[in-house]
């Protein structure tokens, strides 16, 4: 109810609305009141004090003190290397704008942005990442370390970083990228989390009605947010319903958003793998993860689709070695991300089977139900596909010599094949995969990748501890002829390729009798190892997990983390406990 008297304004009703229950909406209402109040303030009221920023330092003083600062020609080479490896699928900075400003910097015609100390810090970080990816041997230091240290020295405090908005967020994200490539994962995680927090504080997660200064900035702002959200697998710091900004999409005149959109989808699925499920929701959750992964791979943009049939992988219908380097690199990164998600989703089953092998001293692949066993085999097939992609990258000399994605992928794959040898000892089912993994790690180590040297030593330690015996790959057979084949624990690699195109689905291939029985829910007489023809359109998501009694114990929270080294330590402890029992 409202009342009014002569000369007095009416008293407003308190009319609560459901929309005001949202903190964001309520905050918007408060801000609108403040704006309204501000317009009625007297002209002599105290103005709002703006955030002070430090004076820009002379860039010549900063760069002149660095012996490692590249020449103009080399800076372009380093920028191209950064764009090739992380620029297309991640887009942490606007490449065109940075390239223009970098040229102005060398010509001495600096504009307002390049006079900023923070922009110089950004340039130092991009060149440091380029040096790291270049992987030239440097005495007693990681490549690009001097440039990175100089950038850190001039890095301002958090308040100033937030004041600079997009530029401040880019700088923190680039710090995280360098640290991640340099295998300083704990520090990288801190910086990636900080960049995401700054982005949230700047409202990048919300669809804004404000007019941005330019279309370029709006597109970059959108893609930067989604890159930050996907950096750690999933933005645990914010709920889905709070994110109202549109997903990345193609815009005329800008690089394709297909790669970054696929990365975002893969990262969100990967985040689901790490959650803790209750027993009641577990079957639906695990089933949903595998279905999402299958759907993701089947919706790969046409220019990035890989064909694994034949002696060499094809990208977009063109042999890998003849395809555009940028397209081949981006396609490889996308497939590795998807295959790593499949591995992380299926590896708990392999770990469970390996543990059971030591506890019961029986054929571990007979322990879980047929559907879980098939998912474990799909995990091995994803590891095999990853090795094929990495092998092509190495042969084409476009493998990231110091980048985290390729290194993490090859070590994760090696871990899978070690588990295969543990599950089926004496049959050498994982020996070939272990040897190819060692071959790629050795190549990276010889290029000066210290993290690869450590991973190689860790893989060798696993093999020695568990008695695994890597096999030298047959010279007459290419990895594609072996690793593209369908895998089963009963028969190893079979003669039939998994799929013509990249999908890990089961379409067009026979599956074991036991799997067919689980999928159909009917009793079919015969031996469980005999192949049975199935409908041609059966996919990974068609594997039913209903009735799998062992599912909760495989995926129970707190046992395995999804991190290779932590999971290896957990398995090692369990194997030791089983052996001493």
C-alpha positions in Angstrom: 0.0 0.0 0.0 1.3 3.5 -0.8 0.2 6.8 0.7 0.9 10.4 -0.4 0.2 13.8 1.1 0.4 17.2 -0.5 4.0 18.2 -1.0 5.4 14.8 -0.1 6.4 12.0 -2.6 4.4 8.7 -2.4 5.9 6.0 -0.2 6.9 3.0 -2.3 5.5 -0.4 -1.6 7.8 -3.3 -0.8 6.9 -5.7 -3.5 9.2 -8.7 -3.4 9.6 -10.5 -6.7 11.1 -13.9 -7.4 13.6 -12.4 -9.7 15.2 -10.5 -6.8 16.1 -13.8 -5.1 19.0 -13.9 -7.5 22.0 -12.2 -6.1 23.0 -10.9 -9.6 19.6 -9.4 -10.2 19.4 -7.9 -6.7 22.8 -6.4 -7.2 21.6 -4.9 -10.5 18.6 -3.3 -8.7 20.9 -1.8 -6.1 23.3 -0.4 -8.7 20.3 1.2 -10.6 19.3 2.9 -7.3 22.8 4.2 -6.8 22.9 5.6 -10.4 19.6 7.2 -9.8 20.7 8.7 -6.5 23.9 9.9 -8.1 22.1 11.9 -10.8 20.3 13.8 -8.0 23.4 14.6 -6.0 24.5 18.2 -5.7 27.1 19.3 -8.2 29.5 20.0 -5.4 29.5 16.4 -4.0 32.7 14.5 -3.6 33.7 12.7 -6.7 34.6 9.0 -6.7 38.4 8.5 -6.5 39.7 6.4 -9.4 42.2 3.6 -8.9 45.7 4.8 -9.2 48.1 3.1 -11.5 51.9 3.3 -11.6 53.5 5.5 -14.3 54.5 3.6 -17.4 58.2 2.8 -17.4 60.3 3.4 -20.5 60.1 0.1 -22.5 63.6 0.7 -23.8 64.9 0.6 -20.3 63.1 -2.7 -19.6 64.0 -4.4 -22.9 67.5 -3.0 -23.1 68.5 -4.8 -19.9 67.6 -8.2 -21.3 70.2 -10.2 -23.2 67.5 -12.7 -24.3 65.1 -10.2 -25.9 64.6 -11.4 -29.6 65.2 -9.5 -32.7 62.2 -8.4 -34.8 62.6 -11.4 -37.1 62.9 -13.9 -34.3 60.0 -12.4 -32.4 57.8 -13.1 -35.4 59.0 -16.7 -35.4 58.3 -17.1 -31.7 54.9 -15.6 -32.1 54.1 -18.0 -35.0 55.2 -20.9 -32.8 52.9 -19.8 -29.9 50.0 -19.4 -32.3 50.6 -22.8 -33.9 50.7 -24.7 -30.6 48.2 -22.8 -28.4 46.9 -19.8 -30.3 44.1 -21.5 -32.3 42.5 -23.8 -29.7 43.1 -21.5 -26.7 43.2 -17.8 -27.9 44.6 -16.2 -24.7 45.3 -13.0 -26.5 44.3 -11.2 -29.7 47.0 -12.3 -32.1 46.3 -9.6 -34.8 46.3 -6.7 -32.3 49.4 -8.0 -30.5 51.3 -8.5 -33.8 50.5 -5.0 -34.9 51.6 -3.5 -31.5 54.8 -5.7 -31.5 55.8 -4.3 -34.9 55.2 -0.7 -33.6 57.4 -1.5 -30.6 60.3 -2.5 -32.8 59.8 0.5 -35.0 59.7 2.9 -32.1 56.3 4.3 -32.9 54.6 3.1 -29.7 51.0 3.8 -29.0 49.3 4.3 -25.7 48.9 0.6 -25.1 52.5 -0.4 -25.8 53.7 2.4 -23.5 52.1 0.5 -20.6 54.4 -1.5 -18.4 51.8 -4.2 -18.2 51.7 -4.6 -22.0 55.5 -5.0 -22.0 55.0 -7.7 -19.3 52.5 -9.4 -21.7 55.1 -9.2 -24.6 57.8 -10.7 -22.3 55.5 -13.6 -21.4 54.5 -14.4 -25.0 58.2 -14.4 -26.0 59.0 -16.6 -23.0 56.4 -19.1 -24.0 57.7 -19.0 -27.6 61.3 -19.7 -26.3 59.9 -22.6 -24.3 58.1 -24.1 -27.2 61.2 -23.5 -29.4 63.0 -25.8 -26.9 66.6 -24.8 -27.8 69.0 -26.1 -25.3 69.9 -23.4 -22.7 72.8 -23.9 -20.2 71.6 -24.2 -16.6 68.1 -22.8 -17.2 64.7 -23.6 -18.8 64.3 -21.9 -22.2 62.7 -18.4 -21.8 63.3 -18.3 -18.1 65.1 -15.0 -18.1 62.2 -13.4 -20.0 59.7 -14.9 -17.6 61.6 -13.7 -14.6 61.7 -10.2 -16.0 58.0 -10.3 -16.6 57.4 -11.4 -13.0 59.6 -8.6 -11.7 57.4 -6.0 -13.3 54.1 -7.7 -12.5 51.9 -5.3 -10.5 49.6 -6.2 -7.6 46.1 -7.7 -7.9 44.3 -4.5 -7.5 46.1 -3.0 -10.5 45.7 -6.2 -12.5 42.0 -6.0 -11.9 41.9 -2.3 -12.8 43.5 -3.1 -16.2 40.7 -5.6 -17.0 41.3 -7.8 -20.0 45.0 -7.0 -20.2 45.6 -7.9 -16.5 43.7 -11.2 -17.0 45.7 -12.0 -20.1 49.0 -11.5 -18.2 48.0 -13.8 -15.3 46.8 -16.5 -17.8 50.0 -16.3 -19.8 52.0 -16.8 -16.5 49.9 -19.9 -15.9 50.6 -21.1 -19.5 54.4 -20.7 -19.2 54.4 -22.5 -15.8 52.3 -25.3 -17.1 54.5 -25.9 -20.1 57.6 -25.7 -17.8 56.0 -28.5 -15.8 55.5 -26.3 -12.7 52.0 -27.5 -12.3 51.2 -26.4 -8.8 52.3 -22.8 -9.6 50.4 -23.0 -12.9 47.2 -24.1 -11.1 47.4 -21.1 -8.7 47.8 -18.6 -11.6 45.1 -20.3 -13.7 42.7 -20.1 -10.7 43.7 -16.4 -10.1 43.0 -15.6 -13.8 39.6 -17.2 -13.5 38.9 -15.2 -10.3 39.9 -12.0 -11.9 37.6 -12.7 -14.9 34.7 -13.4 -12.6 35.4 -10.2 -10.7 35.4 -8.3 -14.0 32.0 -9.9 -14.9 33.3 -11.7 -17.9 31.0 -14.6 -17.2 27.8 -12.5 -17.6 26.2 -11.4 -20.8 26.5 -7.7 -20.7 24.1 -5.2 -22.3 26.8 -2.5 -22.2 28.2 -1.5 -25.6 31.8 -2.6 -25.8 34.4 -0.3 -27.4 34.8 -2.6 -30.4 33.6 -5.8 -31.9 37.1 -7.2 -31.7 37.2 -6.7 -28.0 33.8 -8.3 -27.5 34.9 -11.5 -29.5 38.2 -11.7 -27.7 36.5 -11.2 -24.3 34.1 -14.0 -25.0 36.8 -16.5 -26.1 39.2 -15.5 -23.3 36.5 -16.3 -20.7 35.8 -19.7 -22.1 39.5 -20.5 -22.4 39.9 -19.6 -18.7 36.8 -21.6 -17.8 38.2 -24.6 -19.5 41.7 -24.3 -18.3 41.4 -26.5 -15.2 38.9 -29.0 -16.8 35.9 -27.2 -15.4 35.4 -23.8 -13.6 34.7 -25.2 -10.1 34.7 -21.6 -8.8 31.4 -20.8 -10.4 28.1 -22.7 -11.1 26.7 -23.2 -14.6 23.6 -21.2 -13.9 25.7 -18.1 -13.1 27.4 -18.2 -16.5 25.2 -16.3 -19.0 27.7 -15.3 -21.6 27.2 -17.1 -25.0 29.5 -20.0 -25.9 32.2 -19.2 -28.4 30.9 -18.9 -32.0 32.2 -18.1 -35.4 32.3 -14.4 -36.3 33.0 -13.1 -39.8 36.6 -11.7 -40.0 37.8 -13.6 -36.9 39.6 -17.0 -36.5 37.3 -19.9 -36.4 35.8 -20.7 -32.9 35.3 -24.4 -33.7 38.5 -25.5 -32.0 38.0 -23.5 -28.8 34.3 -24.5 -28.7 35.4 -28.2 -28.8 38.0 -27.6 -26.1 35.3 -26.1 -23.9 33.0 -29.0 -24.3 35.8 -31.6 -23.7 36.8 -29.7 -20.6 33.3 -29.6 -19.1 33.0 -33.3 -19.6 36.4 -33.9 -18.1 35.2 -31.9 -15.1 32.3 -34.3 -14.6 34.7 -37.2 -14.3 36.2 -35.8 -11.1 33.0 -35.2 -9.2 31.9 -37.4 -6.3 28.8 -39.3 -7.1 26.4 -40.9 -4.7 25.7 -44.6 -5.2 22.1 -43.8 -6.4 23.2 -41.5 -9.1 26.4 -43.2 -10.1 25.2 -45.3 -13.0 23.4 -42.4 -14.7 26.4 -40.2 -14.2 29.0 -42.5 -15.6 26.7 -43.4 -18.5 26.2 -39.7 -19.2 29.9 -39.1 -19.3 30.6 -41.8 -21.9 27.6 -40.7 -24.0 28.8 -37.1 -23.9 32.3 -38.1 -25.0 30.9 -40.2 -27.9 28.7 -37.3 -29.0 31.6 -34.9 -28.8 33.8 -36.9 -31.0 31.1 -37.4 -33.6 30.5 -33.6 -33.9 34.1 -32.8 -34.7 34.3 -30.0 -37.3 34.9 -31.4 -40.8 38.2 -29.7 -41.4 39.6 -31.4 -38.2 38.2 -34.9 -38.6 40.9 -37.6 -38.5 40.7 -40.8 -40.6 42.7 -43.7 -39.1 42.2 -46.2 -42.0 45.3 -47.0 -44.0 49.0 -46.7 -43.3 48.8 -43.0 -42.4 46.3 -40.7 -40.6 44.4 -38.3 -42.7 43.1 -34.9 -41.5 40.1 -33.5 -43.4 40.7 -36.2 -46.1 44.4 -35.1 -46.6 47.4 -37.2 -45.5 48.7 -35.9 -42.2 52.1 -35.0 -43.5 50.6 -33.0 -46.5 47.9 -31.2 -44.5 48.3 -27.6 -43.4 50.5 -27.6 -40.3 48.1 -25.4 -38.3 45.1 -27.6 -39.1 47.1 -30.8 -38.3 48.3 -29.3 -35.0 44.8 -28.1 -34.0 43.1 -31.4 -35.0 45.7 -33.3 -33.0 45.2 -31.2 -29.9 41.4 -31.7 -30.1 41.6 -35.4 -30.5 44.2 -35.7 -27.7 41.9 -33.8 -25.4 38.9 -36.1 -26.2 41.0 -39.3 -25.9 42.4 -38.1 -22.6 38.9 -37.5 -21.3 38.0 -41.1 -22.4 41.1 -42.4 -20.7 40.3 -40.5 -17.4 36.7 -41.8 -17.5 37.7 -45.4 -18.2 41.0 -45.7 -16.3 39.3 -46.3 -12.9 38.1 -49.6 -14.4 41.7 -50.5 -15.4 43.0 -49.6 -12.0 40.2 -51.7 -10.4 41.1 -54.7 -12.6 44.8 -54.3 -11.9 44.2 -54.3 -8.1 41.9 -57.4 -8.4 44.7 -59.2 -10.4 47.0 -58.8 -7.4 44.4 -59.6 -4.8 42.9 -62.7 -6.4 45.8 -63.9 -8.6 43.3 -64.7 -11.3 42.5 -63.4 -14.8 41.6 -59.8 -13.8 39.7 -59.2 -17.1 37.1 -61.7 -15.9 36.4 -59.8 -12.7 34.2 -56.9 -13.8 31.0 -57.3 -15.7 31.1 -57.4 -19.5 30.0 -53.8 -20.0 32.7 -52.5 -17.7 35.3 -54.7 -19.3 34.3 -53.3 -22.7 34.7 -49.7 -21.4 38.1 -50.6 -20.1 39.0 -51.9 -23.6 37.7 -48.6 -25.1 40.0 -46.8 -22.8 42.9 -48.9 -24.2 41.8 -48.0 -27.7 41.7 -44.3 -26.9 45.3 -44.7 -25.6 46.2 -46.4 -28.8 44.7 -43.6 -30.9 46.6 -41.1 -28.8 49.8 -42.8 -29.6 49.1 -42.7 -33.3 48.4 -39.0 -33.2 51.6 -38.3 -31.1 53.6 -40.5 -33.5 52.4 -38.5 -36.5 53.2 -35.2 -34.7 56.7 -36.5 -33.9 57.4 -37.7 -37.5 56.0 -34.4 -38.8 58.3 -32.4 -36.4 55.3 -30.5 -35.1 55.0 -32.2 -31.7 55.2 -29.6 -29.0 58.8 -30.1 -27.8 58.1 -28.5 -24.4 54.3 -28.3 -24.3 52.2 -29.8 -21.5 49.4 -31.4 -23.5 51.6 -33.7 -25.6 53.8 -34.6 -22.7 50.9 -35.4 -20.4 49.2 -37.3 -23.1 52.1 -39.6 -23.8 52.7 -40.3 -20.1 49.0 -41.0 -19.5 49.1 -43.4 -22.5 52.1 -45.2 -21.1 50.4 -45.6 -17.8 47.4 -47.2 -19.5 49.6 -49.8 -21.2 51.5 -50.6 -18.0 48.1 -51.3 -16.4 47.2 -53.6 -19.4 50.4 -55.6 -18.8 49.5 -55.8 -15.1 46.0 -57.0 -15.9 47.1 -59.7 -18.4 50.7 -60.6 -17.3 52.9 -62.6 -19.6 50.9 -61.9 -22.7 52.7 -58.6 -23.8 49.4 -56.9 -24.6 50.7 -53.6 -23.4 54.4 -54.0 -24.4 54.1 -52.4 -27.8 52.3 -49.4 -26.5 54.9 -49.0 -23.7 57.7 -49.0 -26.2 56.1 -46.4 -28.5 55.5 -44.2 -25.4 59.1 -44.6 -24.4 60.2 -43.8 -28.0 58.3 -40.4 -27.9 59.4 -39.6 -24.4 63.0 -40.3 -25.3 62.8 -38.0 -28.4 61.4 -35.2 -26.2 64.1 -35.8 -23.6 66.9 -35.6 -26.2 65.5 -32.2 -27.2 66.2 -30.9 -23.7 62.7 -31.5 -22.2 63.5 -32.1 -18.6 60.0 -33.0 -17.7 60.0 -35.7 -20.4 63.2 -37.1 -18.9 61.5 -37.4 -15.5 58.4 -39.0 -17.0 60.5 -41.5 -18.9 62.3 -42.4 -15.6 58.9 -42.8 -13.9 57.6 -45.0 -16.7 60.7 -47.2 -16.6 60.3 -47.4 -12.8 56.7 -48.6 -13.2 57.8 -51.3 -15.7 60.7 -52.5 -13.5 58.5 -52.6 -10.4 55.7 -54.6 -12.2 57.9 -56.7 -14.4 56.6 -55.2 -17.7 58.7 -55.8 -20.8 58.5 -53.3 -23.5 58.8 -54.7 -27.0 60.7 -53.2 -29.9 58.1 -52.2 -32.5 58.4 -54.5 -35.6 60.2 -52.7 -38.4 58.0 -54.1 -41.1 54.8 -52.8 -39.4 53.9 -49.2 -38.8 52.2 -48.2 -35.5 49.0 -47.4 -37.5 48.8 -51.1 -38.7 48.7 -52.2 -35.0 47.3 -49.4 -32.9 44.3 -48.6 -35.1 43.0 -52.1 -34.6 40.2 -53.1 -32.1 41.5 -54.2 -28.7 40.2 -56.9 -26.4 41.8 -58.5 -23.4 41.0 -62.0 -24.8 42.6 -61.5 -28.2 44.7 -58.4 -28.0 44.7 -56.3 -31.1 42.4 -57.7 -33.8 42.6 -57.3 -37.5 39.6 -54.9 -37.8 40.2 -51.2 -37.3 38.2 -49.5 -34.6 36.6 -47.1 -36.9 37.3 -45.5 -40.3 36.9 -42.0 -38.9 38.0 -40.8 -35.5 34.9 -41.9 -33.5 35.6 -44.4 -30.7 32.1 -45.8 -31.2 31.6 -49.5 -31.9 29.7 -49.0 -35.1 30.2 -51.7 -37.8 32.2 -54.1 -35.6 31.4 -57.3 -33.8 31.6 -57.3 -30.1 32.0 -60.2 -27.7 29.1 -62.5 -26.8 29.2 -61.4 -23.2 28.8 -57.7 -24.2 25.9 -58.5 -26.4 24.2 -60.3 -23.6 24.6 -57.4 -21.2 23.4 -54.9 -23.9 20.4 -57.0 -24.9 19.4 -58.2 -21.4 18.9 -61.7 -22.9 20.7 -65.0 -22.2 22.5 -66.2 -25.3 24.0 -69.7 -25.1 27.7 -70.1 -25.9 31.1 -69.1 -24.7 31.7 -65.5 -23.6 34.8 -65.1 -25.8 33.0 -65.8 -29.1 32.4 -62.7 -31.3 28.8 -61.9 -32.1 27.5 -59.7 -34.9 25.7 -56.6 -33.6 23.6 -53.8 -35.2 25.9 -51.6 -37.3 25.0 -48.3 -35.5 26.0 -49.4 -32.0 28.1 -46.7 -30.3 30.0 -46.2 -27.1 27.0 -44.6 -25.5 24.9 -47.8 -26.2 26.9 -49.8 -23.6 24.4 -50.2 -20.8 25.8 -50.1 -17.2 22.5 -51.1 -15.6 23.0 -54.1 -13.3 26.8 -53.7 -13.0 27.2 -54.6 -9.3 30.9 -53.6 -9.3 30.3 -50.1 -10.6 30.3 -48.3 -7.3 33.5 -49.9 -6.1 35.2 -49.0 -9.4 34.3 -45.3 -9.3 33.9 -44.8 -5.5 35.1 -41.3 -4.5 38.5 -40.8 -2.9 40.3 -43.8 -4.3 41.7 -42.5 -7.6 42.3 -38.9 -8.4 42.7 -38.8 -12.2 46.3 -37.7 -11.9 48.7 -40.3 -13.3 51.4 -40.0 -10.6 48.9 -39.9 -7.7 47.0 -42.9 -9.1 50.2 -44.8 -9.6 51.2 -44.2 -6.0 47.7 -45.4 -4.9 47.9 -48.6 -7.0 51.5 -49.2 -5.9 50.4 -49.1 -2.2 47.5 -51.5 -2.9 49.7 -53.9 -4.8 52.2 -53.8 -2.0 49.5 -54.4 0.6 48.0 -57.3 -1.5 51.5 -58.9 -1.9 52.3 -58.7 1.8 48.9 -60.1 2.9 
